[in-house]
Amino acid sequence: MLETRELTVRFGGHVAVNAVSCVFAPGTLTAIVGPNGAGKTTYFNLVSGQLRATSGDVLLNGRSLSGLGTAGRTRAGLGRAFQLTNLFPNLSVLENVRLAVQSSRAGRHWRGFHLWSIWSDHRELTQHSLQILDQVSMLEKQALPVASLPHGDQRKLEVALLMALDPSVYMFDEPTAGMGADEAPVILNLIRALKRDPSKTILLVEHKMDVVRELADRIIVLHNGTLVADGEPAAVIASAVVQEAYLGVAPRTASAQDAAHPHPSLSPRAVRSDAP
């Protein structure tokens, strides 16, 4: 269970993320949407440790992560993919994945210098890495240097590195950005497969609303760093606050009753720990 409590960051007089409280349950995919500059990536950076919060807390399974940096949060179970790829360009595809597998698994490669044991462990790490590359349709490119890969393949490789870490929480920041129509389905299929694991929590920042509609169990909306909507996808997308804040258009109709009695899960700062 991932939770943020009153998570806030200020840059001088500017509040980039303003007291955002949310609970994200295992077995769910939550899409985080909002206009450019709404604070989505900043919120991700606070959760994953790239930024230090001004106030508030991040908890995983009841444990506070606020005292941990990025590496410590990764070891605790947070896995983050970025808008821009974050790979080792001069190593091969297989070497990138094997390093991620090696960093997350205890074994003989951490102990001593018994050559036969080290070789045996290395073989196991390599086999596991090849299985992951097969899952992301990159097995045939295992020997290529990462720097030679097109952008779409680098995005797939970054997802492979996340899978190698086997986190309990997957954080995807626009995973199909810059990918062609023939490349994006591979990433989306991987996310669909991850969704079927009831032990995994998935957070997704995405601008493509067709992707959000298909994949999300729940949508939260950030606007000017503040949580303004939280609920089931159909209700959130149709709400006046999203039409105005996210899509930038005024709703066609808004009844007096709706204005007087807004949907509880769409009111500012409303959050539900039992949201699907």
N, C-alpha and C positions, 0 to 999 in steps of 0.2 A: 504494500500500500504506500503510494507516494502522496505526500501532502505538503502544501505551502501554506504558511500562516502569516497573514499580514505582510507578505513579502514586498519590500520597498527598496528602491534605489534612487538617490538624488545625485545629480551632477550640478553642483552649484545651487542655483535657485530652481532648476528644472527637475521635476519629479518624473522620471522615465517609466517607472513601474510603481503604482500607488496602492499599497496595502492589499495585494491580491491573495485571497485565500481560496484554495481548491483542494479537493481530495480526488485522487485518481486510483480507481480500483483495478486489481489484476483482472485480466480477461476482457478489458475494454480498450477501445481506441477513441481518444479524444482529439478532435481537430481544434486548433487554436487559430482563429481568423481575426481579421481586422484590416483597416487601411494601412498603407505605407506609413511608417513612423508611429504605429499604434503601441509598440512596445513588445511585440511578439518575440523577436529574436533576443531582445534584452531580457525578457522573462526566462527564456531558455538558458541564456548565459548565467543568470542567477541560480537557476536550478542545478545546472551542471558544473558550476564553480568557476566559469571563466570570469565572472564578475563577483565582487564581494558585496553583499547586501548592506544597505544603510541600516535597515532594521528588518525584523521578521525572521522566519526560520523555514528551513527545508527539512522534512523528515522522511525517512524510508523505513517502513515497518516499525514505526514508533521511535526510531533512532534519529537524533538530530545530526545533520550533515554540515551544519554551518561552520564548524571548526575545520572542515576538510577542504583541501584544494581539489583541482580537477582530477588528479591521479587517485587521490583517496576516495573520491566519489565514484570513480570508475570501478575501483576495487570493491566498493560497497554494493555495486549493482546498477549504476547508471551508465547507459550507452548512448553516445551522442553522435549523430551525423550532421555535418555542416552544409551551408549553402555552397561553400567552396570546398573542393576536395582537400583532404588533409592526409597525404600519403607520402611514402618514401620514393621519390621519383627515380632514383638511380638503382633501386633494387628491382628484382623481378616481381611479377605478380604473385608467384608462389611464395617468395621470400617475405613479401608484405603480410600475407595471411599467416604464414608460419610464425612470424614474430608475434602477431596478435594472439595466436593460439598458445604459444610458449609463455607469454606474459601472464596468461590467465590460468595456467595449469601447473600444479606442482609436479615435479618429476626429477629424474636423475640429472637432467640438464641444470638443476639448481644445486647439485651436491657432488662434490668430489671430482676426481679425474679418472675414474675407471672407464677406459675407452670403450669396452664392449657395452657397458650399461648406457653410456652416453649415446652410442650409435643406435642402440635399440630404442631408446626413448626418442631420439631424433626421427627414426623411422615412423614411430607412432604419431608424432606431431605432423609429419609430412602427409601421412595417410589421411588424417583428420582434415588437414588443410585442403587436400585434393577433393575430399567430399564436399567441403563448403564451396569450392570453386565450381564444382559440378552443379550445385544448387543455383548458383548465380549465372550459369551458362558461360563460364570463362575457363573451362578446363583446357581448351585447346590453346589458350593464350598464357598458360602458366609460366612459360620461360621468357616472355617478353618483358623488357624494362618498362616500368610504369610510365616513364616520360614519353614513351612512344604511343601510348594508348589515346584514342579519341576521348572526348569529354564524357560521353555516355558510358564507356567502359570504366572510366575512372570512378564514376558515380556508383556503378555496380560493384566495383572493388571495395569502395568504402563501406557499402552495406555488408559485403563479405567480412570485412574486418570487424564490424559490429557483431555479426553472427559468431565470429571466432571468440569474442569476449564473453558471449553467452550472458548478457546482462538480464536483470529482471525487469528493467525499464528501458524501452527503446525510444529515443527522441530523434525524430526526423524533421529537419528544417528544409522545407521545399525539396524533397528528395528527387523530383523529376525535373528540376530547373535546368534549362539548357539542353535537355534531351530531346531527340527527335521522336516522332510519333511511333516509329518502329522500335525504339529503345525503351521508352517509358513503361510498357507493359511488363517487362521483366522485373523492374523495381516494384511495381504495384502488385504483381503476383507474389513477390516475396513478403510484402507487407500483409497481404491476405493470408498467407501461410502462417505468419507470426500471430495473426489475430486468432487463429484456431487453437493456440496454446493458452489455456486458462490461467497459467502462471505468469504470463507476460502482460505488462502494462505498456501501452503505446501512446505517445504524444506526437502529434503531427501538425506542423505549421505548413499551411498550403493555401495558395491563392486560387487554384483551379477548383471552382465550386462543384464541377461534375465529379471530381475525385473525392471531395469532401462528402458529397451526398451519398456516394457509393460506400465509402469505407467507414465513415464516422458512426459510432454509437452515440456520441454526444458532441456538442459544439459549445465552446466558450468563445466569447467575443471580447477583445480588448480594444479600447478606444482612448487615445491620450493616456495610455498607461493604466487605465482603470478597467476593471471587469464590468462590462455593461450587460452581458447576456450569458446565460448558461442553461442548456436544456437539450431536448431531443432535436435532431437536425431539422426536421420539417418545421417545427414550431419556431426555432431560432431563425431560420432563413426567412420565414414569412413575417417575422416580427417587424414592427415599425422601427425599432431602434437599430436593427441590422440594415434595413433598407436605407435608412438615413446615414448611419455612421459608417457602414462598410461599403454598401453599393453606391452611396452618394446620391440617392434619389429619394424624393419625398414619396411616401406611400400614397396610393390612389385614394383610399378611404381610410378613415379612422373614426370609429364611432365614439360617442361620448362615453358609452359604457366601458369601452376598452381603455379610454383615457383615464377613467375614474378607477377602473379595476384591472390594472395590467396583470398579465400572466405572472405568477409568483416567481417562476424560474427565469423570467426575462427582465426582472427589475434590476437596477444597478446593485452590484455587490452581492446579489443573491447567489448562493452556491448550495449544491445538494450533494452530500456525501454518498447518497445512494443512487446517484445518477448513473444510467447504464453506460 
